[in-house]
Structures are given as C-alpha cells and as structure tokens.
Amino acid sequence: MKSTVIKRLLILLMFPVYLASAQNDDPVLLTIDNQNITKSEFIRIYNKNNAQNNPDSKNVREYLEMFINYKLKVIEAMHLGFDTVSSFVKEYNGYRDQLAKPYMNDNETEERLMKEAYERMKFDIHVRHIAIKCGAFYSPADTLKAYNKALEARERLLKGEPWDSVALKYSEDPEVKRKFGNLNYVTAFQTFYPFELAAFNLKVGDYSMPVLTRFGYHIINVLDKRPSRGEVKVAHIMISFPENATPNAIDSARIKIFYVYAQLQAGAKFDQLAIKYSDDKRTAQKGGELNWFGVGQMIPEFENAAFSLTSDGEYTEPIRTTFGWHIIKRISTRPVSKFENVKDFIKGKIQRDERANMGQVELAEKIKREIGFKDHPKIKITCWNT
C-alpha cells in the first residue's frame, strides 16, 4: 500500500502542471484517524520543505514516514487535550500573529512613514502643551467634557491670556506647576505620534486644536523650529547633591566641583579626575564617558551645555542641574545620518509606536476599495444586538 502511495506521490510531484490542467479534483492520498490528507496538502508541505531536492522514491518515502508520524503526534495530542492548554494556546497565537504580521502590513505605508520620520529627524522643535486627561474608558459625556475644556483653554490663549496662567488653570499635567507644560526641544519619536504629527504641522507661534493621544487632549504651542543639532558624545565629572538638598549641601558640592575644575585648568587629565572624583559611578571608570545623545535625551541644562561646546576636547565651566554640579567635555559630534544608514533604526522605532498599526489599517482600507466593500450600519447594529 505504502509503495503505491509513493508512486502516486512521485507522479504528482514531478508533473504538477500537467495534473493541474488534466484534473480539477483533489484526490485523497492518506486517511489517518478518519482524517483525509489530500494531494494538494501533501504536495504543498513537501515542496515547502524540499525546495532544493528533486523528488525520488527515497526522499519521498523518508518524508512520507516523517509526515505520517507528525500527523499521528498531532492527532494524539488533540485526543489528550493538549491543544486546549492555556500555555499552548498562547504560544500558538504568538506564532500565528508572528507569521501573519508581514502579510498584514502595507509596504507603501511603511516606506512613507519611514521617510516622514526621517524628515522630522532633521529638525528640533520647541513645544509646550496644556493637557486634559481623557482615557479609553471615559464615557462619551466625559470625553466631550474633556474636549470642551481643552477648547476653552485654547480660546483663552487666542484672546491673549498669558500661557502660564492658562496652563495653571486648565492643564492636568503633573509637572505643570514646575514647567508650565514646557517640553523644550523634541524631534521625531519623542512624543505620542498624534502629538508629533500636530506639532510638526504647526507654524511657530500657533496653537493647535485639541489633539487626542492615549493620555488625553492636548493644546500644543510651537515656540521655535531649528535644524537638528545631530548628536554629541561627551564625558562628564559630577559632584552630586540630593534632590531636596539644603543650601549648605549645594554649596559644599559647588566648592568641590570648582576644586576639580582648578586641577583641570592646571593640566590634570580629565579622565583621571573623573575616576577620582565623579559621583556618577556608572561612567567614572570610563573617564566619565557617556553614550551618544541628541535633543530631548538629557535634561535641558546638561544638553545645552554639551551642545554649546564648539570643538572636541573643550570643556565647560561647572554647571548646575537637578542632579548636581557637572564639568562636561566634548569628545565628538555627528550630524543626522543619511536615510539609508538609519533606515533600520527608524523601521524598528515605527514598529514599536503607534505607527505600527497604520500599515495594517491602510492595507485593510485598500482591500476594501479593491473588492468594493460597503459598510451597512443597520446590519452591523443588528448583529451586535443579537
């Protein structure tokens, strides 16, 4: 019996084009536990796993044995209920989603989003916002209330009321009393995508309409737009003080950093001073060296001081941040890379933020247009109610 099956399989594998035109049926080759395995199923799996081999009786026989054993194991597992175990279902769904993902993305959309992000990476924009909380589980009435509150704040700004007073009155940003909604300079991928989209489309000085993100509604104001500073690599020596440090503690740290600064000016090596004095133990043993960073990745005081240095090897006077006192030395700078050099980086970023679903949404819309799909709200409502 098995020999006859193998002969039939060889004919089917060697002459698939002829068979496709000569017959329209899909004959059953094997039956295992009352489950039929058809010609097309076996040929598809055989060709998938033996693309480099020409079919002959030996490799077909070997593959048939493996195929039957595989089917028997699957059937036995189902009889034992393994397919209903939560861990299996979770793993299976993960594999399914992973395999389906490449087919559910629209390549044109992905390419457009990548180039859009790259163009934004060429610029830094200084933004501030007024935030009104609104979540996915808010009722329609509460959502409308949040929207109207954001709209009211915008109307006050348009009438000329000072930003700080409007922000203090309306914004629900936890940092509003300290920062008044000031986010400083940002670039692509540093805010929610709807926020980024609105901010980069605003003219300097304009106020946006309410913009909805996962956090809620935002009124966005762009204060400045400039060409990107690129990235900088620096080393630093830090003398820290606690967040709620007393004036005496801050002054004590200042005296120590200026003592280090005096040694640096006298000719001492920066890396040796960092090893000896810096309180940033993560970087001290590397001479204070930090990773490359660009706009929005460090606190503003540190970032501005680092980018103010005009030549490699130059260092700042001691500066104060919320973490302590710092001396910063520039090691190197680099501009925004060419698109081809950062393409994979941008693609990875897109796959991890809200842009990730846009390819699927646009692909679905494209398919709807191609097949002439029409939405019938009445039918949909009836189905949901049943």
N, C-alpha and C positions, 0 to 999 in steps of 0.2 A: 504494500500500500504506500509506504513512505517513498519507495523508489518511483512509483508512478507520479506521486505528487511532485517530486523533484524534477522529473522530466517535464511535467506541465509548467512548472515554475521557470525552468530554463528557457522554454519556448516563449513564455510571456515576457521574460526579462530581455531576451535577445531581439524580439520582434514587437516592441510595444507600439510602434507607429502603425504597423500593419493591423494589429489587433484592434486598435482604436477605430480604424476605418471599417474593419470587417465585421465587428460585432458591437452592439450597444449595451449588452448586458454586462453584469459584474459577477462572474461565477464565484461560487463558494469553494475555497480550496481546502479549508480545515474546519472542523467543528470541535470545540473544546468546552465541555460542561454546558452543552446546548447553546453555546455562543458561536456564531458563524464568523469566520475570518475570510474576507473576500480577496479576490485577486488584487484589486486596487490598493487595499490596505497593506498587504504584504509587499507589493512592489514599491510603494511609496517609502516604507520603512527600510526595505533592503537597499534601495538606491541612495537613500539619505546616509546610511552608514557604510556603504561600499562604493562611494563615488569613484574611487581610484582603481577599482578592480573590475576586470571583465568577468561576467558570470560564467562559472563552470560547475560541474556536478559536485566537486569537492567543497568549494566555498559556499555553494547553495545549501548543501547537506549540513555543513557546520553551522551556518546561520539559522537553518530551519530548527536544529536542535536547540540553539540558544533562544530562538523566538518562542518555541513551544514551552520551554522551561520558564521563560519570562511570563507568558500568559498564565501558566499554571500557578506561579507565585502570586500574581495579581489577583486571580480568582480566589485562591486560598486566603489571601489577606482580606478580601472583601467578605468571605464567609465568616472570618473571625472578627469582623467589625473594625479592622484597623483603619479603614477609610473614614470612620466617623470620630476617631480620636482627635481631640482638640489640637494637639501638637501637630498631627499630620495635616489637618485641615489648614492650620495657619501656615505651615511650610508649603503646602500645595498652592495656596492662594498667593504666597510670595513668589513662587516660581512662575505661576500664571501671569501675574502682574509684570514681572520682570521680562518675560518673553513677549508680552503684548505691547509693552511700552514703546519699542522702536516703531511699531506699526501704527501707533496712535498719535504720532507727532507729525505736524506738517513742516517739512524741511524749509519751505519758503518762509514760514513764520519764524522759525528758529533763526534763520540767517538774518532776517530783518531785525529781530530783537537783538542779536549779537552786534550788528553794525550800529543800531541805535544806541546801545550801551557804550560802545567804543567811542562814538562821537561825544557822548556826555562825559566820558573819562578825560576828554581833552580840556574840560573846564571845571572850575570850582565855583560854587555859588554860595553866597552868604544868605542864610534864610532864618526866619523866625516864624513861630506859629502860635495860634491860640487853639487849644484842644478841648473838645467837648466829648465826654465819654459816651459811647454807644456801641453795644455789643451785639453779637449774632442772636442772642436770646432776648433782646429787648422786644417789647410788644410794638406793633405799628404806631400806637399812640405815643409811646415813649421815644421811639425813633423820630417821629415827626417833631416832638418837643425838642429833642437834641438838635435837629436840623434848624429849627426856627431860632434856637438860642445862638447857634453859630452865625446864622444870617443876621441876627440882631447885632452881634458883635461887629460884623463886617460893616453894617450900615453906620454904626457909631464911628468907626475908623474913617469911612468915606466922608463923614461930616466934619472931620478934622480933630476928633478927640485924640489925645496922646496915646500911643501904643501901650506904654507901660500901665496906664490906669485902666485901659480896656482889658488888657491881659489879666491884671489882678482881679478885676471884677468877674470876668467870664471864664477864663481858662481853668481847666481841671488837670493841667499838667502838674505833677507833684513838685517839680522844680521851679514853678512859676515865680515864687517869691524871691528866689535867688537869681534866676536867669531871665525872667520875663519872656520865656519862650524862645530865647536866642539859641539857635543850634550851631552858630558860627558857620564856617565853610564846610560844605559837603560836596560829594561827587556821586557818580553812579554807584548803586548797590549799598548805599549807606543809610537809606531810609526805606519805608514801605514803597513798593512800586507805584501805587496810585499817587502817593505824595511826591515821589520823584518826577513822575510824569507831569503833574501840575506845576511843580516848582520850575522845571526846566523850560516849560512853555510860557512862563510869566515874564513880563518885561520888568526891569529893575524899577522898584517903587510901587508896583501894582499889588492889589490884594486879590487873592483867589476867591471864587465861590466856595461854599463848603465842600471839602474833599473827604470822601469816606475811605477809611482804612480799617484794619482789624481793631485798632484802638478806639476809633470813633471818627467824629468830624473835625476837620482842621481848616482854619483860615490861615493861609500862607502868605507871607510877605517876603519878597526877594530884595535884599539890601545892596547886593553887588554881584557881579559876574566877572570872572577873570580867567585868562588862560591857566591851565593846570601848572602847578609848581613841580609836578613829577614826584619823584621820591628822593629821600635823603637817607644816608647812613651816618649815624653819629655814635660817639661814645660819651658817657657822662659820669661825673662823680657826684653823688648825692649824700647830703647830710640831712637826715630826716627829722621830722618832729610830728607828734601825734596830731590827729585831725582837730581836736579841741585843745590844742596846746596853749599854755599860758604865754603872755608876752615875754616872760623871762626865758622860757624854753625856746621860743622862736629866736630870741636874741642870742642865746647860747649857741644855737645851730649856726646862726649868721657869723658869729665870731670864728667858729671852727672852719666854715667854708672859705672865709677870707684868709684864714691862715694857710689853707691848702692852696688857695689862689696865689698867695705871695710866693710859695715854694715853686709853683708852676712858672711864674714870671721870672723866678731866679734861675730857671733852667732845668728843674726836675722833670722827669718824664711822666707824661700823662698817665700811661698805663700802670706805672709803679705806684703813683699816688692813688689811683682808683683801687688797686689791690689793697693798699694800706688803709685807706680812709673811707671809701664809699660804703654807705649803708645798704645799697642795692646789691645784696649778696648774689643774686642771680647773674649779674653781669660783672661784678667786681673782679672775679678771677680771669675774665676775658679782657681785662683792661677797661671795663666799663662799656664795652661794645654792645649796641642794640641792633635789632633786626632792621631791615629797610622799612620805612613807613612813608605814607603820603598824607594828604589832607584828611582831617577828621579822625585820625587814628591815635592821636595823642591829645592831652589837654592843651587848650589854645596857647597858654603861656609858653609851654615847652616847644610846641610845634612852631610858633612864630619865631622864637629864639633860634631854633635849629635852622630854619629856612632863611634867617637873616644873615647867616654866615656866608661870605662870598668866595671863600677859597678853601681847598682841602687843607687840613691841619690847623686852621684857625679855630680859636675857642672863644666862648663868651665870658663876660664877667659873671659873677654869681647872680643867678636869678631865682626868684621865689615862686613856688607853685603850692598847691594844696597838700603836696606830699613832702615838701621840704625845700632845701636850697640845692641848686644844681650848677655845675660848670659843664658846658656842652662843647664838644669838639667835633667839627665836621670831618668825616672820613671821605665821603664821596657823594655825588648826586647823579641822577639819571632822569631823562625825560620820559614821557609816556611812550611805551614801546610801539612798534608797528603792529598793525592789526593781526598779521599772521603770527607774530610772536606771542600774542596774548589771547589768541582765539580760543584755545583750550581752557584757559583760565576763565574767560568770560562765559563760555559754554557751561562750565561747572557751576559758576555763580547763578546763571539763569535756571539751571536745573534744581537749585536749592531755594529759590524765592518764588514770588507769586507769578512770575512769568512762565513758570514750568507748565502750568495748565493751559496757557494761551494757545499753544500749538495744537493741543487736543480739541479745544473749543473751536478754533478756526477750521480744523480738519473736519469736524462734525458739521459745521455750517457749510463747508464746501460740498460735502457728500449730500447734504440735504438739497442744495441747489441742483446738483447733478442728477439726482433721482426725482426731482420735482416734489420733494416732501412738503406737505402742508399741515400746519397745526390746526387742530379742531378743539378749541377751548371747551365747548359744551360736552364733547365726548370725554375729554380728559377729566373734567369735573365729575361727570357721572361715574367714571371708573374709580376715582379716588373715594367717592362716597359709598361705593358698594362694599 
